[in-house]
Amino acid sequence: QANFSLTARSEPDTRDVLYEETRPGTFRFVNQSGSGERFFGELSDRGIGGSAQLSLPLGMLTAAIGGSVDTKLRNFSARRFRISPVSGADPSILFLPAEQLFGPDHLGKDMRLDERTSRGDAYDGSLTIVGGFASAEVAPLDELRVIAGLRYETATQKITAGSIFATDNSETPAVDRTEGALLPSLNVVYALSKEMNLRASYSYTLARPMFRELAPFLYRDYSRRRNITGQPKLVETRIHNQDLRWEWFFGETEVLSASVFAKELSNPIERIIVGSAQGDLTFSNAQGALMFGAELEARSSLRFLTEALSDFRVGMNLALIWSDVDLGAERGSTTNQTRALQGQAPYIANVSLGWAKEVWGVDATVLFNVIGPRISEVGYDGLLDVYERPFPRLDFVVSKRLGESFKAKLALTNLLNQSEVYQMAEVEMFHWDRGVAGSLALEWTP
């Protein structure tokens, strides 16, 4: 197997202007960082990789060996310019609308243009992961299967920053690290009957920081009027996963399952508030975290009610999760000494209702999803945590097969027209009316 991907993004001229209302109906240009700024950015992401696997049936034992290599390359560069009043300019011009204030009558006379590009506004990054694995599946009893695997993985991650257009001489820390890890896994499946299994599993996994989280680039979040900065000192998160699952396959496409799980995380990456004035953000490793949860899942057609509903199917999934963070050395700075893991909700619920007519080539699904309140940003130095409130979402997807190779798909999202709301205690920090969105796609399979 081999793969290649290319993603490019161009932000040719993002302009930000901030006005304050000095009295009803009167607005004045705010001369501060981020206001009157023009931002130009280019990003290119390339990925290339491949893997090979060989399976060997050896009597009652099935063995497999394989290896893989994946490389991701990123090039990013940006330039910033800011228009601001010159010293001694008539302050009354700041009450002019932007179209006049930044127009030819004032630019170069009362207003000046300066480059504000910093050293961290350009960086090159690479991540190469090379791994090899071996696994074996054995059935010592008719009712018992054991699958064990071992993977060794080494990752080399590099980030170098430094814009040739920088107007400052600040140092930009680089990232150059190579880390290896031995990742075992074990699954034990016991057949309680022909349709019913009891499954226990353990795995050791990794979560590596992304380029955006590592790079010392300062990103301006214009909608929230704050800065987000990467942290080159971040380290990878290591996770012990345990799971016990009961599953009942009572039909060809029907399943009912219940499970409990636990996770132990070392150095989980969290998004934290570091600037009390603007709510600026960066990323940090907590010392550790624990998670415990239970999950219930069901999928079935409605044929069991009546044959007239045999084309309909229903599905549901409910997860309840408890998490707790060990702050370690960060305990003195964090406002809340005991809290959940940032980004982890206490519950997640999904319900779907589908209808399919194979002879017509039509498939339609209504999906409902809601995620419980979760910490979006961790509060530091007296600032409280910012929570993302539950966001009930109703989506609709329908597809129609067109011949042997084509399929048309229509998707409508957020049919309830719900808004995203972020709160610090009872204070609403940010409100986003997402609206109802739709997309139409045509798929081709050769």
WONORCOR-V562686 format. One record per residue. N is the residue number from 0. RES is the residue in three letters. PHI is phi in degrees with one decimal (* if undefined). OMEGA is omega in whole degrees, -180 to 180 (NA if undefined). Layout:
[[N & RES & PHI & OMEGA] [N & RES & PHI & OMEGA]]
This chain:
[[0 & GLN & * & 177] [1 & ALA & -139.6 & -179] [2 & ASN & -147.9 & 176] [3 & PHE & -146.5 & 178] [4 & SER & -140.2 & 178] [5 & LEU & -141.0 & 177] [6 & THR & -128.9 & 179] [7 & ALA & -131.4 & 178] [8 & ARG & -137.0 & 178] [9 & SER & -125.9 & 176] [10 & GLU & -117.1 & -165] [11 & PRO & -74.5 & -178] [12 & ASP & -174.0 & 176] [13 & THR & -90.1 & -176] [14 & ARG & -113.6 & -179] [15 & ASP & -129.7 & 178] [16 & VAL & -132.2 & -179] [17 & LEU & -116.7 & 174] [18 & TYR & -118.1 & 174] [19 & GLU & -115.0 & 180] [20 & GLU & -88.1 & -178] [21 & THR & -77.4 & 171] [22 & ARG & -154.8 & -174] [23 & PRO & -49.4 & 177] [24 & GLY & 84.6 & -179] [25 & THR & -117.6 & -175] [26 & PHE & -123.3 & -177] [27 & ARG & -129.5 & 178] [28 & PHE & -61.9 & -180] [29 & VAL & -93.8 & -179] [30 & ASN & -91.1 & 179] [31 & GLN & -146.7 & -179] [32 & SER & -56.0 & -179] [33 & GLY & 93.5 & 179] [34 & SER & -98.9 & -175] [35 & GLY & 78.9 & -177] [36 & GLU & -100.1 & 174] [37 & ARG & -124.4 & -172] [38 & PHE & -121.4 & 178] [39 & PHE & -125.6 & -178] [40 & GLY & -140.6 & 176] [41 & GLU & -132.9 & 180] [42 & LEU & -136.8 & 177] [43 & SER & -136.2 & 177] [44 & ASP & -119.1 & 176] [45 & ARG & -127.2 & 178] [46 & GLY & -133.2 & 178] [47 & ILE & -144.5 & -178] [48 & GLY & -170.0 & 179] [49 & GLY & -170.4 & 179] [50 & SER & -151.5 & 177] [51 & ALA & -142.4 & -179] [52 & GLN & -143.0 & 178] [53 & LEU & -126.5 & 178] [54 & SER & -105.3 & -176] [55 & LEU & -129.2 & 174] [56 & PRO & -76.3 & -178] [57 & LEU & -125.2 & -180] [58 & GLY & 67.9 & 179] [59 & MET & -77.5 & -179] [60 & LEU & -113.2 & 172] [61 & THR & -115.7 & -178] [62 & ALA & -109.8 & 178] [63 & ALA & -145.2 & 174] [64 & ILE & -133.2 & -180] [65 & GLY & -175.0 & 180] [66 & GLY & -156.0 & -179] [67 & SER & -152.8 & 173] [68 & VAL & -143.3 & 179] [69 & ASP & -136.8 & 179] [70 & THR & -127.7 & 175] [71 & LYS & -120.6 & -179] [72 & LEU & -123.2 & 178] [73 & ARG & -130.9 & 172] [74 & ASN & -124.4 & -179] [75 & PHE & -135.0 & 175] [76 & SER & -148.3 & -179] [77 & ALA & -146.1 & 173] [78 & ARG & -134.3 & -180] [79 & ARG & -123.4 & 175] [80 & PHE & -130.7 & -180] [81 & ARG & -134.6 & 177] [82 & ILE & -103.2 & -177] [83 & SER & -143.8 & 180] [84 & PRO & -66.9 & 175] [85 & VAL & -77.8 & 179] [86 & SER & -62.2 & 179] [87 & GLY & 85.7 & 180] [88 & ALA & -67.5 & 178] [89 & ASP & -63.4 & -177] [90 & PRO & -64.4 & -179] [91 & SER & -68.2 & -179] [92 & ILE & -67.8 & -178] [93 & LEU & -68.9 & 177] [94 & PHE & -89.3 & 178] [95 & LEU & -73.9 & 174] [96 & PRO & -65.1 & -174] [97 & ALA & -56.4 & -178] [98 & GLU & -59.6 & 179] [99 & GLN & -91.1 & -176] [100 & LEU & -60.2 & -179] [101 & PHE & -100.0 & -179] [102 & GLY & -83.3 & -176] [103 & PRO & -64.5 & 180] [104 & ASP & -72.1 & -175] [105 & HIS & -121.2 & -179] [106 & LEU & -70.1 & -176] [107 & GLY & 95.5 & 179] [108 & LYS & -116.7 & 177] [109 & ASP & -96.7 & -179] [110 & MET & -122.5 & -178] [111 & ARG & -123.3 & 180] [112 & LEU & -109.8 & 179] [113 & ASP & -127.4 & 173] [114 & GLU & -80.5 & -180] [115 & ARG & -123.4 & 179] [116 & THR & -64.9 & 180] [117 & SER & -107.0 & -178] [118 & ARG & -61.4 & -178] [119 & GLY & -81.0 & -177] [120 & ASP & -84.9 & 173] [121 & ALA & -151.7 & 177] [122 & TYR & -155.1 & 174] [123 & ASP & -118.0 & -179] [124 & GLY & -134.2 & 177] [125 & SER & -146.4 & 176] [126 & LEU & -140.7 & 178] [127 & THR & -120.3 & 180] [128 & ILE & -117.8 & 178] [129 & VAL & -117.0 & -177] [130 & GLY & -141.8 & 174] [131 & GLY & -137.2 & -176] [132 & PHE & -143.9 & 172] [133 & ALA & -140.7 & 179] [134 & SER & -142.8 & 179] [135 & ALA & -145.5 & 176] [136 & GLU & -123.5 & -178] [137 & VAL & -136.2 & 179] [138 & ALA & -123.1 & -179] [139 & PRO & -65.4 & 176] [140 & LEU & -131.3 & 179] [141 & ASP & -59.7 & -177] [142 & GLU & -91.9 & -170] [143 & LEU & -123.8 & 173] [144 & ARG & -126.0 & 179] [145 & VAL & -125.9 & 179] [146 & ILE & -122.0 & -180] [147 & ALA & -122.8 & -180] [148 & GLY & -144.6 & 178] [149 & LEU & -143.1 & -180] [150 & ARG & -127.6 & 172] [151 & TYR & -109.4 & -174] [152 & GLU & -133.7 & 174] [153 & THR & -124.2 & -177] [154 & ALA & -124.3 & 176] [155 & THR & -115.2 & -176] [156 & GLN & -124.0 & -179] [157 & LYS & -135.4 & 173] [158 & ILE & -141.4 & 174] [159 & THR & -124.4 & -177] [160 & ALA & -120.3 & 177] [161 & GLY & 153.0 & -180] [162 & SER & -88.5 & 178] [163 & ILE & -74.1 & 179] [164 & PHE & -100.1 & -174] [165 & ALA & -61.9 & 177] [166 & THR & -99.6 & 177] [167 & ASP & -124.4 & -180] [168 & ASN & -114.4 & -178] [169 & SER & -67.4 & 178] [170 & GLU & -77.9 & 177] [171 & THR & -118.1 & -178] [172 & PRO & -62.1 & 179] [173 & ALA & -99.8 & 175] [174 & VAL & -117.8 & 177] [175 & ASP & -150.4 & -175] [176 & ARG & -140.8 & 174] [177 & THR & -129.1 & -176] [178 & GLU & -132.2 & 177] [179 & GLY & -116.3 & -180] [180 & ALA & -152.6 & 175] [181 & LEU & -101.6 & -170] [182 & LEU & -118.7 & 179] [183 & PRO & -88.3 & 173] [184 & SER & -148.6 & -179] [185 & LEU & -147.9 & 176] [186 & ASN & -127.0 & 177] [187 & VAL & -122.8 & -177] [188 & VAL & -119.9 & 178] [189 & TYR & -116.2 & -179] [190 & ALA & -84.6 & 176] [191 & LEU & -73.0 & 175] [192 & SER & -159.8 & 179] [193 & LYS & -65.2 & -177] [194 & GLU & -108.3 & -170] [195 & MET & -128.9 & 180] [196 & ASN & -126.0 & 168] [197 & LEU & -120.4 & -172] [198 & ARG & -124.0 & 175] [199 & ALA & -122.8 & -177] [200 & SER & -145.3 & 174] [201 & TYR & -140.6 & 175] [202 & SER & -150.9 & 178] [203 & TYR & -118.7 & -173] [204 & THR & -129.1 & -178] [205 & LEU & -126.0 & 170] [206 & ALA & -133.1 & -175] [207 & ARG & -92.3 & 176] [208 & PRO & -64.7 & 179] [209 & MET & -81.7 & 178] [210 & PHE & -54.6 & -177] [211 & ARG & -62.2 & -180] [212 & GLU & -78.6 & -177] [213 & LEU & -91.6 & -171] [214 & ALA & -65.7 & -179] [215 & PRO & -76.7 & -179] [216 & PHE & -76.3 & 177] [217 & LEU & -95.7 & 180] [218 & TYR & -99.7 & 179] [219 & ARG & -91.3 & 175] [220 & ASP & -87.4 & -173] [221 & TYR & -70.6 & -178] [222 & SER & -67.7 & 180] [223 & ARG & -102.0 & 179] [224 & ARG & 54.2 & 180] [225 & ARG & -154.2 & 180] [226 & ASN & -106.1 & 176] [227 & ILE & -124.6 & -175] [228 & THR & -122.6 & 176] [229 & GLY & -74.5 & -178] [230 & GLN & -129.9 & -177] [231 & PRO & -63.9 & -178] [232 & LYS & -86.9 & 179] [233 & LEU & -60.7 & 175] [234 & VAL & -119.6 & -177] [235 & GLU & -70.7 & 176] [236 & THR & -94.0 & 178] [237 & ARG & -113.7 & -167] [238 & ILE & -131.7 & 169] [239 & HIS & -96.9 & -177] [240 & ASN & -116.5 & 174] [241 & GLN & -127.9 & -175] [242 & ASP & -148.9 & 173] [243 & LEU & -126.2 & -170] [244 & ARG & -134.9 & 171] [245 & TRP & -108.9 & -177] [246 & GLU & -139.6 & -178] [247 & TRP & -129.0 & 178] [248 & PHE & -97.5 & -173] [249 & PHE & -94.9 & 177] [250 & GLY & -168.5 & -177] [251 & GLU & -62.1 & 179] [252 & THR & -122.5 & -177] [253 & GLU & -100.8 & 178] [254 & VAL & -150.4 & 172] [255 & LEU & -132.5 & -177] [256 & SER & -144.0 & 176] [257 & ALA & -140.4 & -177] [258 & SER & -147.8 & 169] [259 & VAL & -125.3 & -177] [260 & PHE & -147.9 & 178] [261 & ALA & -145.0 & 178] [262 & LYS & -135.8 & 174] [263 & GLU & -117.7 & -176] [264 & LEU & -108.7 & 174] [265 & SER & -111.6 & -180] [266 & ASN & 61.3 & 177] [267 & PRO & -63.9 & -179] [268 & ILE & -90.3 & -180] [269 & GLU & -128.8 & 177] [270 & ARG & -97.1 & -172] [271 & ILE & -126.6 & 177] [272 & ILE & -85.1 & -179] [273 & VAL & -121.7 & -180] [274 & GLY & -120.8 & -176] [275 & SER & -70.3 & -177] [276 & ALA & -72.7 & -176] [277 & GLN & -104.2 & -175] [278 & GLY & 74.7 & -180] [279 & ASP & -60.8 & -174] [280 & LEU & -121.1 & 166] [281 & THR & -147.1 & -177] [282 & PHE & -124.1 & -177] [283 & SER & -151.3 & 173] [284 & ASN & -91.7 & 166] [285 & ALA & -77.3 & -178] [286 & GLN & -70.0 & -180] [287 & GLY & -172.9 & 178] [288 & ALA & -159.5 & 175] [289 & LEU & -120.8 & 177] [290 & MET & -136.1 & 173] [291 & PHE & -131.7 & -179] [292 & GLY & -161.0 & 175] [293 & ALA & -136.2 & -177] [294 & GLU & -138.8 & 177] [295 & LEU & -125.5 & -177] [296 & GLU & -136.3 & 178] [297 & ALA & -146.9 & 174] [298 & ARG & -139.7 & -179] [299 & SER & -160.9 & 167] [300 & SER & -81.5 & 180] [301 & LEU & -96.3 & -180] [302 & ARG & -61.9 & -177] [303 & PHE & -67.0 & 177] [304 & LEU & -82.3 & 178] [305 & THR & -163.7 & -179] [306 & GLU & -62.9 & 179] [307 & ALA & -66.1 & -180] [308 & LEU & -103.5 & -175] [309 & SER & -66.4 & 179] [310 & ASP & -84.9 & -178] [311 & PHE & -99.1 & 177] [312 & ARG & -139.1 & -180] [313 & VAL & -133.0 & 179] [314 & GLY & -144.7 & 177] [315 & MET & -149.7 & 178] [316 & ASN & -147.9 & 180] [317 & LEU & -134.2 & 178] [318 & ALA & -123.9 & 175] [319 & LEU & -114.8 & -172] [320 & ILE & -131.9 & 172] [321 & TRP & -115.1 & 180] [322 & SER & -138.7 & -180] [323 & ASP & -147.5 & -176] [324 & VAL & -101.6 & 170] [325 & ASP & -96.3 & -171] [326 & LEU & -78.2 & 179] [327 & GLY & 59.4 & -176] [328 & ALA & -67.0 & -179] [329 & GLU & -82.2 & -174] [330 & ARG & -58.1 & -177] [331 & GLY & -68.8 & -177] [332 & SER & -96.3 & -177] [333 & THR & -73.4 & -178] [334 & THR & -65.4 & 180] [335 & ASN & -95.6 & -177] [336 & GLN & -75.0 & 178] [337 & THR & -127.0 & -177] [338 & ARG & -161.0 & 176] [339 & ALA & -78.9 & 176] [340 & LEU & -67.5 & 180] [341 & GLN & -58.4 & 180] [342 & GLY & 89.0 & -178] [343 & GLN & -97.4 & -180] [344 & ALA & -87.1 & 178] [345 & PRO & -74.3 & 176] [346 & TYR & -153.2 & 176] [347 & ILE & -139.4 & -178] [348 & ALA & -129.2 & 178] [349 & ASN & -134.8 & 176] [350 & VAL & -135.4 & 180] [351 & SER & -137.0 & 174] [352 & LEU & -130.3 & -176] [353 & GLY & -122.2 & 177] [354 & TRP & -141.7 & -179] [355 & ALA & -138.4 & 175] [356 & LYS & -124.4 & -173] [357 & GLU & -60.6 & -176] [358 & VAL & -66.6 & 178] [359 & TRP & -92.5 & -177] [360 & GLY & 72.1 & -177] [361 & VAL & -114.5 & 177] [362 & ASP & -140.8 & -178] [363 & ALA & -131.7 & -178] [364 & THR & -142.3 & 170] [365 & VAL & -107.4 & -176] [366 & LEU & -125.1 & 175] [367 & PHE & -119.5 & -179] [368 & ASN & -141.4 & 173] [369 & VAL & -145.5 & 179] [370 & ILE & -118.3 & -177] [371 & GLY & -66.7 & -180] [372 & PRO & -61.2 & -177] [373 & ARG & -140.8 & -180] [374 & ILE & -73.0 & 176] [375 & SER & -87.3 & -179] [376 & GLU & -140.8 & -178] [377 & VAL & -82.5 & -179] [378 & GLY & -81.5 & 180] [379 & TYR & -127.1 & 173] [380 & ASP & 51.2 & 176] [381 & GLY & 93.3 & 177] [382 & LEU & -75.7 & 180] [383 & LEU & -77.5 & 177] [384 & ASP & -66.5 & 175] [385 & VAL & -98.4 & -178] [386 & TYR & -106.4 & 168] [387 & GLU & -89.4 & -177] [388 & ARG & -73.6 & 178] [389 & PRO & -55.7 & -175] [390 & PHE & -128.2 & 179] [391 & PRO & -62.7 & -174] [392 & ARG & -132.1 & 178] [393 & LEU & -121.1 & -178] [394 & ASP & -122.4 & 178] [395 & PHE & -137.3 & 180] [396 & VAL & -131.8 & 176] [397 & VAL & -135.0 & 179] [398 & SER & -130.8 & 180] [399 & LYS & -135.7 & 178] [400 & ARG & -74.6 & 180] [401 & LEU & -118.0 & -177] [402 & GLY & 73.9 & -177] [403 & GLU & -86.0 & -170] [404 & SER & -114.8 & -173] [405 & PHE & -116.4 & 175] [406 & LYS & -145.1 & 175] [407 & ALA & -101.4 & -177] [408 & LYS & -136.5 & 176] [409 & LEU & -114.9 & -180] [410 & ALA & -128.7 & 175] [411 & LEU & -120.5 & -176] [412 & THR & -120.0 & 178] [413 & ASN & 56.7 & -179] [414 & LEU & -65.7 & 176] [415 & LEU & -80.9 & 179] [416 & ASN & 54.5 & 179] [417 & GLN & -81.3 & -179] [418 & SER & -113.1 & 173] [419 & GLU & -86.2 & -177] [420 & VAL & -128.6 & 178] [421 & TYR & -118.5 & -174] [422 & GLN & -129.6 & 168] [423 & MET & -111.8 & -170] [424 & ALA & 58.0 & -179] [425 & GLU & -96.5 & -177] [426 & VAL & -90.9 & 177] [427 & GLU & -79.0 & -177] [428 & MET & -84.5 & -175] [429 & PHE & -156.8 & -179] [430 & HIS & -133.4 & -176] [431 & TRP & -123.3 & 174] [432 & ASP & -84.1 & -176] [433 & ARG & -71.7 & -177] [434 & GLY & 76.0 & 177] [435 & VAL & -96.8 & -178] [436 & ALA & -120.4 & 179] [437 & GLY & -139.4 & 177] [438 & SER & -144.9 & 178] [439 & LEU & -128.3 & -176] [440 & ALA & -130.5 & 175] [441 & LEU & -121.9 & -178] [442 & GLU & -106.7 & 178] [443 & TRP & -125.2 & 177] [444 & THR & -117.9 & -177] [445 & PRO & -68.6 & NA]]
